[in-house]
Amino acid sequence: MQKDDSELGAQRVTRREFIVGAATAAAAVGATLILPRGAAAAPIELPQLPWADAALAPYISASTIGFHYGKHHKGYVDTLNKLIAGSALADLPLEKIMTTTAGKPDQRTIFNNAAQVWNHTFYWKSMRPKGGGPPPRDLAAKIDKAYGGYDAFKKAFTDAGLTRFGSGWVWLVARADGSIAIESTPNADNPLAGNDPATATAKPLLTMDVWEHAYYLDYQNRRGDYVTAFLDHLVNWDFAAANLAA
């Protein structure tokens, strides 16, 4: 049935009132979170992998990379963008989002997702095809000074990976005094977050993911075999050396 002008006019008023009312309510609830006009930030993006999905095989399979990068890493990116949409955090770079929310219980979910985006991006760069083996000379000298040789370093790094209970990360870091050290952090934490006084002033050089999704498709519960493969065949010492020199 065709509606007369009075009915259509009433509908127009109702829609107008609804839009105005909704906008007013949104402003009242989230006025401090809405970005200024023209200040919309680009969303956090999933970075490209530095190598093809199958490039790390047989030590890490294309299937593992497909799930780890395509599902887990992407999931953190997507969730983070939803969590910060329309807030002041949306106008910040990833690292700043991470450090701003670190240690704040009411923003722990945002921190976890931001840190996991950062950690995974750093992890991909910490590996390369035909990697592993002893590090370059300058880094080797620091390893020798800190651990008494590369074999002792490998044992300490492996122990850090195996003794990290549950999920987390193993890091090679440079301290403010110029020395290097192996650190382990739980869950999404990392040396930049400042949640752990032991790593708060450290600069990450490389990292190894010891969450189960990093290795379980390829190694099941044999985390030690995964750590060995990482050190012997995957670790990107050039990346670590470049971070040391930076």
C-alpha positions in Angstrom: 0.0 0.0 0.0 1.3 3.5 -0.9 2.0 5.6 2.2 0.7 9.2 2.3 2.9 12.3 2.9 2.1 12.5 6.6 3.3 8.9 7.2 6.5 9.5 5.2 7.1 12.7 7.1 6.8 11.0 10.4 9.3 8.3 9.3 11.8 11.0 8.3 11.5 12.7 11.6 11.9 9.4 13.5 15.1 8.6 11.5 16.5 12.1 12.0 15.8 11.9 15.7 17.4 8.5 16.0 20.6 9.6 14.2 20.9 12.7 16.3 20.2 10.9 19.5 22.7 8.1 18.7 25.4 10.6 17.9 24.8 12.5 21.1 24.9 9.3 23.2 28.2 8.2 21.5 29.7 11.6 22.2 28.7 11.5 25.8 30.1 8.0 26.4 33.3 8.2 24.4 34.1 11.8 23.9 37.7 11.4 25.1 38.3 8.4 22.8 37.1 9.8 19.4 39.9 10.9 17.2 39.8 14.6 16.0 38.4 15.2 12.5 41.0 14.3 9.9 43.2 12.4 12.4 42.1 8.9 11.5 45.1 6.6 11.8 45.9 3.7 9.5 45.2 0.4 11.1 48.0 -1.8 12.3 49.0 -4.0 9.4 50.1 -7.6 9.2 53.7 -7.3 7.8 55.0 -9.4 5.0 57.0 -12.4 5.9 60.7 -12.0 5.0 60.7 -15.3 3.2 58.2 -17.7 1.5 56.0 -20.0 3.6 58.1 -23.1 2.7 61.5 -21.4 3.0 62.3 -22.8 6.4 61.5 -26.4 5.7 62.2 -29.0 6.7 62.9 -27.4 10.1 59.6 -25.4 10.2 57.0 -26.5 7.6 54.9 -24.4 5.4 51.9 -25.8 7.3 53.2 -24.4 10.6 53.9 -21.0 9.0 50.5 -21.0 7.4 48.8 -21.4 10.8 51.3 -19.4 12.9 51.5 -16.4 10.6 48.2 -16.7 8.7 46.1 -17.4 11.8 47.8 -16.5 15.0 49.8 -13.4 13.9 47.0 -12.2 11.8 44.5 -12.8 14.6 46.5 -10.6 16.9 46.6 -7.8 14.3 42.8 -8.0 13.7 42.0 -8.1 17.4 44.3 -5.2 18.2 42.7 -3.1 15.5 39.2 -3.8 16.9 40.3 -3.0 20.5 41.9 0.4 19.7 39.4 1.5 17.0 38.2 5.1 17.7 40.6 5.5 20.7 43.6 7.7 21.2 45.7 4.6 20.9 44.7 4.2 17.3 46.9 7.2 16.4 50.0 5.6 17.9 52.6 3.3 16.3 52.6 -0.3 17.4 55.6 0.0 19.7 54.1 3.0 21.4 50.8 1.2 21.9 52.7 -1.7 23.5 54.8 0.4 25.9 51.8 2.7 26.8 49.6 -0.2 27.9 52.3 -2.3 29.5 51.8 -2.9 33.2 48.2 -1.6 33.2 45.8 -4.2 34.3 42.8 -2.5 32.7 44.6 -2.5 29.3 46.2 -5.9 29.5 44.2 -7.3 26.6 45.4 -4.5 24.3 49.0 -4.9 25.5 48.9 -8.7 24.9 47.7 -8.3 21.3 50.0 -5.4 20.6 53.0 -7.2 22.1 52.2 -10.4 20.2 52.1 -8.5 16.9 55.5 -7.0 17.7 57.0 -10.2 19.0 56.0 -12.2 16.0 57.3 -9.7 13.5 60.6 -9.7 15.4 60.6 -13.5 15.4 60.2 -13.9 11.7 63.2 -11.6 11.2 65.2 -13.7 13.7 65.1 -16.6 11.3 66.3 -17.2 7.7 66.7 -20.1 5.3 70.1 -21.7 5.7 70.6 -19.9 9.0 72.1 -21.1 12.3 75.7 -21.9 13.2 78.2 -19.6 14.9 77.5 -15.8 14.8 79.6 -13.1 13.2 82.9 -12.1 14.8 81.8 -9.1 16.9 78.7 -10.8 18.2 80.8 -14.0 18.8 83.2 -12.0 20.9 80.4 -10.8 23.1 79.0 -14.3 23.4 82.4 -15.7 24.3 82.9 -13.0 27.0 79.4 -13.6 28.5 79.2 -17.4 28.2 82.8 -18.7 27.7 82.2 -19.9 24.2 79.5 -20.7 21.7 78.8 -24.2 22.9 78.1 -22.9 26.4 75.9 -20.2 24.9 73.9 -22.8 23.0 73.4 -24.8 26.2 72.2 -21.7 28.1 69.9 -20.7 25.3 68.4 -24.2 25.1 68.0 -24.3 28.8 66.1 -21.0 28.7 63.8 -22.4 26.1 63.2 -25.7 27.9 62.6 -24.2 31.3 60.2 -21.5 30.2 57.0 -23.0 31.8 54.0 -22.7 29.5 54.1 -20.1 26.8 56.6 -17.4 26.2 59.8 -16.2 24.4 63.5 -16.5 24.7 65.6 -13.4 23.8 69.2 -12.5 23.2 69.5 -9.0 24.4 72.1 -6.3 24.7 72.3 -4.5 28.1 73.0 -0.8 28.7 76.6 -1.7 29.7 77.3 -3.3 26.4 77.1 -6.9 27.6 74.7 -9.5 26.1 72.4 -11.9 27.9 69.8 -14.5 27.4 66.4 -13.7 28.9 63.1 -15.5 28.9 59.7 -13.8 29.2 56.2 -15.3 29.8 53.2 -15.0 27.5 53.4 -11.8 25.4 56.0 -9.9 27.5 59.2 -8.7 25.9 62.2 -6.6 26.9 60.7 -3.4 25.6 57.6 -3.7 27.7 59.4 -2.9 31.0 57.2 -5.4 33.0 60.3 -7.3 34.1 63.1 -5.3 35.8 65.6 -7.8 34.5 64.9 -6.9 30.9 63.6 -3.4 31.2 66.7 -1.7 29.9 67.7 -4.4 27.4 67.6 -4.1 23.6 66.4 -7.2 21.8 68.8 -8.7 19.3 66.8 -11.8 18.4 64.0 -14.0 19.7 62.7 -17.5 19.7 59.0 -18.3 20.1 58.3 -21.1 22.5 54.5 -21.0 22.4 53.4 -24.5 21.4 51.8 -23.2 18.1 55.4 -22.3 17.0 56.5 -25.9 16.8 53.7 -28.4 17.7 52.7 -29.4 14.2 56.3 -30.3 13.3 57.7 -31.5 16.7 54.7 -32.3 18.9 56.0 -32.1 22.5 59.7 -32.2 21.5 60.4 -28.6 22.3 64.1 -29.4 22.6 64.3 -30.6 19.0 62.7 -27.3 17.9 65.2 -25.3 19.9 68.1 -27.3 18.4 66.7 -26.7 14.9 66.4 -23.0 15.6 70.0 -22.7 16.7 71.6 -25.0 14.2 69.6 -24.2 11.0 67.4 -21.1 11.4 68.7 -18.3 13.6 69.5 -15.1 11.6 72.7 -13.9 13.1 73.0 -11.1 10.6 69.7 -9.7 12.0 71.1 -10.0 15.5 74.4 -8.3 14.6 72.6 -5.5 12.9 70.5 -4.8 16.0 73.6 -4.9 18.1 75.3 -2.3 15.9 72.3 -0.1 15.7 
